Amino acid sequence: MTMFSKTKNYQLLPQKDWTSDIDRFSSNRGHSFDYIPNVSENDFTDNSQGWLSRICNLVVIFLVYIFTLVTFPVTGWFVLKTVPNYQRIVVFRLGRVCPPKGPGVILVLPLIDQWQKVDLRTRAFNIPPCQVATRDGGLLSVGADIQFRIWNPVMSVIFVQDLNTSTRMTAQNAMTHSLTKKTVREIQTERVKLGEYLVMDINDMTRPWGLEVDRVELTIGSILKTSEADVSGPVIMPPSVPGLDGLTGPIHHLASYFLNNGKLLQSQQDDSITFIDEVSSAPQAVVNTPGSVEELLKAIKVQLSETLVSQVRACFQFHISLEDGQCQSYYVDLSQGSGTAGSGSLSREPDVTLSMTDGDLVAMFQGRLQPFAAYTSGQLQIQGDVKTAMKLEELLKLFRK
């Protein structure tokens, strides 16, 4: 027995009740397919047809019913369709849409019925990373993972020809248009909130298609061009640690580590080195520091020792982008013995992989670029455990003495 009875009066979902109905659908999202709005044939057809056309339709339908019943042992294999719970069948009878059928066993008349299956399960697709120009003059690569489902099978068939392609294009255009109004810092720190806003924006455009977007998760790639503002400038933080309001996850741990480290080093009066935290006004000058990656690698080899290895106990892989566009790999293994460093890749899986340009790497060891500022601005990309990446500070301290 089908869910939609012929004796019911099917009505199209009113435009003004969309918000309340979406809340009702969302509460049952992913659990049931019984919350599909009722639609009738009259909602999508032209009722201005003449009496002669109506009579012809009734006669043809009646004759097909008689033919189906007479030849039922044969036609039964063709007119009976089994519809699973997660699908509906949209039938066009003599070119006019009928209410969606299913789940269960349904009857499709031969010769005069054309039908199409619609899958109501949640599906997902991803928007490949594309370049987005931000409001503050930055340029970064942003993609998205999107989950959606069809809540009205009739509208999804009638109002759009290629639902998947149309949804992809709509989602990509909405994402690009929304992110161009934000700064690089806002995109990085408000990624979850921007995804929620994009859900509402996309649903406003896909509403007439009978489609609802459940979730949008932004994937932020590399920063192709930094903003016009000073990326290494002061970072405003709240007074909790003291003050890391608005920072969550790995960034919060990284900021806490660097800030606490900075205060500890400032309290040592006999130490001539002062750690510059993220709210410092100016970086300190470092004397006799390497000026290139090759010189830096030689200086790192000199600083290697068993004491340093016992403090770090990790190996690092560096992917360095050179000015000519090439990419060079370096490694620093501080996991055993006295440690090793060189060019190329490690023979085993590194604990942390860091990606940055050669200029930023040298600037970090010289003290002109703070690790936290590089991480939050996208100049430094970390793959692996952030707490393990913090241990690299032990090596940076040796170059600041």
C-alpha positions in Angstrom: 0.0 0.0 0.0 1.5 3.3 -1.0 1.9 6.2 1.4 -0.1 8.6 -0.7 -3.8 7.7 -1.1 -5.8 8.9 -4.1 -8.6 10.1 -1.8 -6.3 12.6 0.0 -6.1 16.2 -1.0 -2.5 16.9 -1.7 -1.3 20.5 -1.4 2.0 22.2 -2.2 4.1 23.4 0.8 3.3 27.1 1.3 6.2 29.5 0.8 5.5 31.3 4.1 5.7 28.2 6.2 9.1 27.2 4.9 11.1 27.9 8.1 8.8 26.0 10.4 8.6 23.1 8.1 12.4 23.0 7.7 12.7 22.9 11.5 10.3 20.0 11.5 12.2 18.2 8.8 15.6 18.8 10.4 14.5 17.2 13.7 13.9 14.0 11.8 16.8 14.4 9.3 18.5 11.1 8.5 15.9 9.0 10.5 12.7 8.9 8.5 11.4 9.6 5.0 7.8 10.1 6.0 8.1 13.9 6.3 7.7 14.7 2.6 5.1 17.4 1.9 2.0 16.3 0.0 1.7 17.5 -3.6 -1.1 16.9 -6.0 -1.3 16.8 -9.8 -3.2 20.1 -9.8 -0.3 21.9 -8.2 1.9 21.5 -11.3 -0.6 21.2 -14.2 -2.6 23.6 -16.2 -6.3 23.3 -15.2 -7.4 25.3 -18.2 -7.7 22.3 -20.5 -11.0 21.9 -22.3 -13.7 19.4 -21.6 -12.8 17.4 -24.7 -9.2 17.0 -23.6 -10.4 15.8 -20.1 -12.7 13.2 -21.7 -9.9 11.9 -24.0 -7.6 11.5 -21.0 -10.2 9.6 -19.0 -11.0 7.3 -22.0 -7.4 6.5 -22.6 -6.7 5.8 -19.0 -9.8 3.6 -18.7 -8.8 1.6 -21.8 -5.3 1.1 -20.5 -6.6 -0.1 -17.1 -8.9 -2.6 -19.0 -6.0 -3.8 -21.1 -3.8 -4.2 -18.0 -6.4 -6.3 -16.1 -7.1 -8.5 -19.1 -3.5 -9.3 -19.8 -2.4 -9.1 -16.1 -0.5 -12.4 -15.9 1.8 -11.0 -18.6 1.7 -7.3 -17.9 2.1 -7.8 -14.2 5.9 -8.2 -14.6 6.1 -4.8 -16.2 3.5 -2.7 -14.4 4.3 -3.7 -10.8 7.3 -1.9 -9.3 8.9 -2.4 -5.9 10.0 0.9 -4.3 12.3 0.8 -1.2 11.8 3.0 1.7 14.6 5.5 0.7 13.2 6.1 -2.8 10.1 7.6 -4.4 8.8 7.3 -8.0 7.6 10.4 -9.8 5.1 9.3 -12.5 4.0 11.4 -15.5 0.7 10.1 -16.8 0.0 11.4 -20.3 2.5 14.1 -19.7 1.0 15.3 -16.4 2.7 14.7 -13.0 1.1 12.5 -10.4 1.8 12.4 -6.7 5.0 10.6 -5.8 4.5 6.8 -5.3 6.2 4.5 -2.7 7.4 2.9 -0.7 6.2 -0.6 -1.4 4.6 -2.2 -4.5 3.1 0.3 -6.9 1.3 0.1 -10.2 2.7 1.9 -13.3 0.4 1.8 -16.3 2.0 0.7 -19.6 2.2 3.0 -22.6 0.9 6.1 -20.9 3.1 6.3 -17.8 6.7 7.6 -17.7 8.4 7.4 -14.3 11.6 8.4 -12.7 13.2 7.2 -9.4 14.3 9.8 -6.8 16.7 8.8 -4.0 15.9 10.5 -0.7 19.1 9.5 1.1 21.7 12.1 2.2 24.4 12.5 -0.4 27.6 14.5 -0.4 30.0 16.1 -2.8 33.0 18.3 -2.5 33.9 21.6 -4.1 37.5 21.5 -5.2 39.8 24.2 -3.8 39.4 27.5 -5.7 41.0 30.8 -5.4 39.1 33.4 -3.3 40.1 37.1 -3.1 39.3 38.4 0.4 38.1 41.8 1.5 41.5 42.8 2.8 43.4 42.0 -0.4 44.4 38.4 0.5 44.2 35.4 -1.8 43.7 31.9 -0.5 42.6 28.5 -1.7 39.2 27.4 -0.2 37.1 24.3 -0.9 34.1 22.7 0.8 32.4 19.4 1.6 28.6 19.6 1.3 25.9 17.2 2.4 22.4 17.5 0.9 19.1 15.5 0.6 15.9 15.7 -1.4 12.8 16.5 0.6 10.4 17.0 -2.3 10.8 14.4 -5.1 8.3 16.0 -7.4 9.9 19.5 -7.3 13.4 17.9 -7.8 12.3 16.4 -11.1 10.2 19.2 -12.4 12.1 22.4 -11.7 15.7 21.4 -12.5 17.1 19.1 -15.2 20.5 18.1 -13.7 20.1 18.4 -10.0 23.7 17.4 -9.0 25.4 19.8 -11.4 23.0 22.7 -10.5 23.6 22.2 -6.8 27.4 22.1 -7.3 27.4 25.4 -9.3 25.1 27.1 -6.8 27.1 26.0 -3.8 30.4 27.1 -5.4 29.0 30.5 -6.4 27.5 31.1 -3.0 30.8 30.1 -1.2 32.9 32.4 -3.4 30.4 35.3 -3.1 30.2 35.0 0.7 34.0 34.7 1.3 34.9 37.7 -0.8 33.2 39.8 1.9 35.4 38.4 4.7 39.1 38.9 5.7 41.7 36.2 5.8 41.6 36.2 9.6 37.9 35.9 9.7 37.9 33.0 7.3 40.5 31.2 9.4 38.9 31.8 12.8 35.2 31.6 11.9 35.2 28.6 9.5 32.4 26.8 11.3 30.2 29.8 11.5 30.7 30.6 7.9 29.7 27.1 7.0 26.4 27.6 8.9 25.7 30.8 7.0 26.4 29.1 3.7 23.8 26.4 4.5 21.2 29.1 4.8 22.3 30.9 1.6 22.4 27.8 -0.5 19.0 26.6 0.9 17.5 29.9 -0.2 18.4 29.2 -3.8 17.8 25.4 -3.8 14.4 25.6 -2.0 12.3 25.7 -5.3 14.2 22.5 -6.3 12.9 20.4 -3.4 16.5 20.1 -2.1 17.9 20.8 1.3 21.5 21.3 2.2 22.3 19.7 5.7 25.9 20.7 6.2 28.7 22.7 4.7 32.3 22.3 6.0 34.9 24.6 4.6 38.4 23.3 3.8 41.0 26.0 3.9 44.1 25.4 1.8 47.2 27.5 1.5 47.3 31.3 1.4 48.5 32.3 -2.0 48.8 36.0 -1.1 48.8 37.5 2.3 46.5 40.4 3.2 47.6 44.0 2.9 47.6 44.3 6.7 50.7 43.3 8.7 50.3 39.5 9.2 52.8 39.5 12.0 51.2 42.3 13.8 49.7 42.1 17.3 47.0 39.5 17.9 44.2 40.6 20.3 43.6 37.9 22.8 41.2 37.7 25.7 42.2 37.5 29.4 41.7 33.8 30.0 45.2 32.4 29.8 45.8 35.5 29.9 43.7 36.0 27.0 43.0 33.5 24.2 39.4 34.4 23.5 38.1 33.2 20.2 40.9 30.7 19.6 40.1 27.0 19.7 41.7 23.7 19.0 45.4 23.5 18.0 45.7 27.3 17.6 44.7 27.7 21.2 47.3 25.2 22.4 50.0 26.7 20.2 49.3 30.2 21.5 49.2 29.1 25.1 52.6 27.4 24.7 54.3 30.4 23.1 52.8 33.0 25.4 53.7 31.0 28.6 57.1 30.4 27.2 57.6 34.1 26.6 56.7 35.0 30.1 59.0 32.4 31.6 62.0 33.6 29.6 61.2 37.2 30.5 61.3 36.4 34.2 64.9 35.1 33.9 67.0 38.2 34.6 70.4 36.5 34.0 69.4 35.4 30.5 70.1 37.9 27.7 67.5 36.4 25.4 64.0 37.7 25.5 61.2 35.7 23.9 59.0 37.8 21.7 55.4 36.8 22.2 52.5 37.6 19.8 51.7 40.9 21.6 55.3 42.3 21.5 55.8 45.5 19.7 59.0 44.6 17.8 61.1 41.6 17.2 64.6 41.4 18.6 67.7 41.4 16.5 69.7 38.2 16.3 73.4 38.3 15.5 75.4 35.8 13.4 72.3 33.9 12.1 72.2 32.1 8.8 70.9 33.9 5.7 69.9 31.0 3.5 68.4 27.5 4.0 71.8 25.8 3.2 73.6 27.9 5.8 70.8 27.3 8.2 71.1 23.5 7.7 74.8 23.7 8.4 74.2 25.7 11.6 71.5 23.2 12.7 74.0 20.3 12.4 76.4 22.2 14.7 73.8 22.6 17.4 72.7 18.9 17.4 73.5 17.1 20.7 72.2 14.3 22.9 70.8 16.9 25.3 68.7 18.4 22.6 67.5 15.0 21.5 66.4 14.1 25.0 64.4 17.3 25.2 62.6 16.9 21.8 62.4 13.2 21.0 60.7 13.8 17.6 61.7 14.0 13.9 60.6 16.9 11.6 60.2 17.0 7.8 60.3 20.4 6.1 58.8 21.1 2.7 60.4 24.4 1.6 59.1 26.4 -1.4 61.9 28.3 -3.1 61.7 31.6 -5.0 62.0 30.0 -8.4 58.9 27.9 -7.7 60.6 24.7 -6.9 60.1 22.7 -3.7 62.9 21.3 -1.6 62.7 18.9 1.3 64.8 18.9 4.4 64.7 16.9 7.6 65.7 17.3 11.3 65.7 14.0 13.2 65.9 14.6 17.0 64.5 11.2 18.0 67.7 9.2 18.7 71.4 9.5 19.3 72.8 12.9 18.8 70.3 13.8 16.0 70.8 14.3 12.3 69.8 16.9 9.7 70.1 17.1 6.0 68.3 17.5 2.7 65.8 15.1 1.2 63.2 13.0 3.0 63.3 10.8 6.1 63.6 7.1 5.8 60.6 6.7 8.1 57.4 8.5 8.7 58.0 12.0 10.3 56.3 13.0 13.5 55.5 16.5 12.1 55.6 17.9 8.6 56.0 21.7 8.2 55.5 23.5 4.9 56.6 27.1 4.3 58.8 29.3 2.1 62.6 29.5 2.4 62.4 33.2 3.4 59.9 32.4 6.2 62.0 29.6 7.5 65.1 31.7 7.7 63.1 34.6 9.3 61.8 32.2 11.9 65.2 31.1 13.0 66.5 34.7 12.9 63.6 35.8 15.2 62.0 38.1 12.7 58.9 35.9 12.3 57.2 34.4 15.2 55.9 30.8 14.9 52.4 31.6 16.1 52.0 34.6 13.7 53.2 32.4 10.8 50.8 29.6 11.8 47.7 31.8 12.1 48.5 33.7 8.9 49.0 30.5 6.9 52.7 31.0 6.2 53.4 27.9 8.2 51.4 24.8 7.6 51.6 21.9 10.1 50.7 18.3 9.5 50.8 16.1 12.6 50.6 16.7 16.3 50.7 20.4 17.1 52.2 19.7 20.6 55.0 17.8 19.0 55.6 20.8 16.6 55.9 23.0 19.7 59.0 21.1 20.7 60.9 22.7 17.7 61.1 25.7 20.0 64.0 24.0 21.8 66.0 24.2 18.6 65.0 27.8 18.0 66.2 28.8 21.4 69.8 27.7 20.5 69.9 30.2 17.7 68.7 33.1 19.9 71.6 32.7 22.3 
